[in-house]
Amino acid sequence: MKLGIISDTHDNLDLTREAIDFFEEQETDAVVHCGDMVAPFTAELFDRDSFDFYAVRGNNDGEWNLKSTVHAFGEFFNNVAELELSGKSIAVYHGTEESIVDSLVLSGEYDYVLRGHTHEKKLREENGTIEVNPGGIKLPGSEEEFHVATLDLESGEIEFHKV
């Protein structure tokens, strides 16, 4: 199973569309958004038959009908999602509190912890748990461009892709 990982799109429709096109080209089976989509009109872009969709609430996801918009075609979780995909245990959390990220990673309960918030891509392994942050839209003053990640749950291969 191939997983697409995206975060912190902040209503940038052009980059979100490019990322979705990339996920479809890569034939991902599921896409996980690690928060900060912001508005329902961004969420609607993920309404595709080509992949399953999961999302968690980020600190900028306050639109009143974002959850119901996503629930029309995927799954939306308020803070932390626990997914079981291809026999792998996955926690998804936006990443607003680093202490919570660390607790999830160090708990030993998950194969992967997917997160966002920092707008910087990150790959870290601790005690057999792999933390993945695909990055986010480019912030003012930052040199890092927008990236997404793919994760092959069978091989464990993780790749970052500049969008």
C-alpha distance (Angstrom), angle and dihedral (degrees) to the residues before:
residue distance angle dihedral
M1 . . .
K2 3.79 . .
L3 3.79 118.5 .
G4 3.81 126.9 -160.8
I5 3.81 115.6 -149.6
I6 3.80 123.4 -160.6
S7 3.79 135.4 162.4
D8 3.78 144.7 172.3
T9 3.79 99.3 22.7
H10 3.84 91.5 154.4
D11 3.82 95.7 -162.7
N12 3.80 93.8 -56.2
L13 3.79 93.9 149.1
D14 3.81 96.9 -176.5
L15 3.80 94.8 53.9
T16 3.80 91.7 41.2
R17 3.81 90.7 53.4
E18 3.81 90.7 48.1
A19 3.80 90.6 50.5
I20 3.81 92.2 49.2
D21 3.81 90.7 48.7
F22 3.81 88.6 51.4
F23 3.81 91.7 50.3
E24 3.79 90.1 50.9
E25 3.82 91.7 48.3
Q26 3.82 88.4 51.4
E27 3.81 89.3 49.5
T28 3.78 93.9 -127.8
D29 3.78 114.4 -172.6
A30 3.80 94.2 -149.5
V31 3.80 138.7 10.8
V32 3.80 123.6 -148.2
H33 3.81 119.4 -160.2
C34 3.80 110.4 -159.1
G35 3.79 95.1 -155.6
D36 3.79 144.3 -79.6
M37 3.78 99.0 83.4
V38 3.82 83.6 136.7
A39 3.83 107.0 -167.7
P40 3.79 134.2 43.8
F41 3.82 91.4 -120.9
T42 3.82 88.5 64.8
A43 3.79 92.0 46.9
E44 3.81 90.8 52.9
L45 3.82 89.8 64.5
F46 3.82 88.3 69.8
D47 3.81 92.3 59.4
R48 3.80 96.3 111.8
D49 3.78 134.6 141.4
S50 3.81 90.3 -142.9
F51 3.82 97.2 74.1
D52 3.80 143.5 16.5
F53 3.81 114.7 -111.4
Y54 3.80 131.8 -142.7
A55 3.80 127.5 174.9
V56 3.79 140.2 175.4
R57 3.78 128.1 -152.8
G58 3.79 116.0 -98.4
N59 3.79 127.0 -159.7
N60 3.84 90.3 -95.8
D61 3.81 96.2 46.9
G62 3.79 98.8 99.4
E63 3.80 100.7 129.3
W64 3.79 106.7 128.8
N65 3.81 97.4 -130.6
L66 3.82 100.9 36.1
K67 3.80 91.2 103.8
S68 3.80 94.7 49.4
T69 3.81 90.9 45.5
V70 3.80 91.7 55.5
H71 3.81 92.9 42.1
A72 3.82 88.4 61.3
F73 3.84 88.8 71.4
G74 3.83 109.4 3.4
E75 3.78 145.0 8.3
F76 3.81 125.5 -72.5
F77 3.80 122.4 -168.4
N78 3.78 124.3 -164.5
N79 3.81 101.0 -137.2
V80 3.78 117.3 -22.7
A81 3.78 126.7 20.4
E82 3.78 122.9 -159.8
L83 3.79 110.9 -158.7
E84 3.78 130.8 -178.3
L85 3.81 108.7 -157.2
S86 3.81 125.7 165.0
G87 3.78 89.5 -13.2
K88 3.81 92.9 -55.7
S89 3.79 124.1 121.4
I90 3.80 111.8 -133.7
A91 3.80 130.5 -175.4
V92 3.79 118.3 -162.6
Y93 3.80 120.8 -164.5
H94 3.79 129.6 157.3
G95 3.79 92.7 -126.3
T96 3.79 102.8 -125.3
E97 3.80 91.3 140.5
E98 3.81 114.4 45.0
S99 3.81 90.4 -160.9
I100 3.82 89.3 62.0
V101 3.81 91.2 48.1
D102 3.80 89.7 51.0
S103 3.81 91.6 47.2
L104 3.79 91.4 52.2
V105 3.80 92.4 47.7
L106 3.81 95.1 44.7
S107 3.82 95.7 42.6
G108 3.79 92.3 85.2
E109 3.80 89.7 -138.7
Y110 3.81 98.1 106.5
D111 3.76 137.2 58.8
Y112 3.82 89.8 -156.4
V113 3.79 136.3 19.1
L114 3.80 112.1 -161.6
R115 3.78 116.8 -163.2
G116 3.80 145.3 154.2
H117 3.82 135.8 179.9
T118 3.82 100.2 109.4
H119 3.83 96.1 70.8
E120 3.82 86.9 -136.3
K121 3.77 124.0 109.0
K122 3.77 114.6 -119.7
L123 3.77 138.3 176.8
R124 3.80 119.0 -173.4
E125 3.79 133.9 161.1
E126 3.80 122.9 -155.8
N127 3.80 123.5 173.1
G128 3.81 93.3 -23.5
T129 3.81 96.1 -46.3
I130 3.80 118.1 112.5
E131 3.80 119.8 -149.1
V132 3.81 114.9 -155.0
N133 3.80 126.1 -171.1
P134 3.81 111.4 176.2
G135 3.81 92.6 -164.3
G136 3.78 125.5 -124.5
I137 3.76 142.8 -121.4
K138 3.78 114.1 -38.7
L139 3.78 112.7 -85.7
P140 3.82 121.5 -144.8
G141 3.79 109.2 -85.7
S142 3.80 93.1 16.2
E143 3.77 122.5 118.9
E144 3.80 94.7 -157.6
E145 3.80 115.3 102.9
F146 3.81 124.5 -147.0
H147 3.80 112.4 -73.2
V148 3.78 137.1 177.8
A149 3.79 127.7 -165.8
T150 3.76 136.9 -138.4
L151 3.77 124.5 -152.0
D152 3.78 123.6 -164.7
L153 3.80 102.4 -152.9
E154 3.82 92.9 -162.1
S155 3.81 98.3 51.9
G156 3.81 98.2 24.1
E157 3.80 90.3 -128.9
I158 3.82 113.1 155.1
E159 3.80 122.1 -168.5
F160 3.79 131.8 -179.4
H161 3.79 118.5 -145.1
K162 3.79 127.3 -164.5
V163 3.79 110.5 -133.3
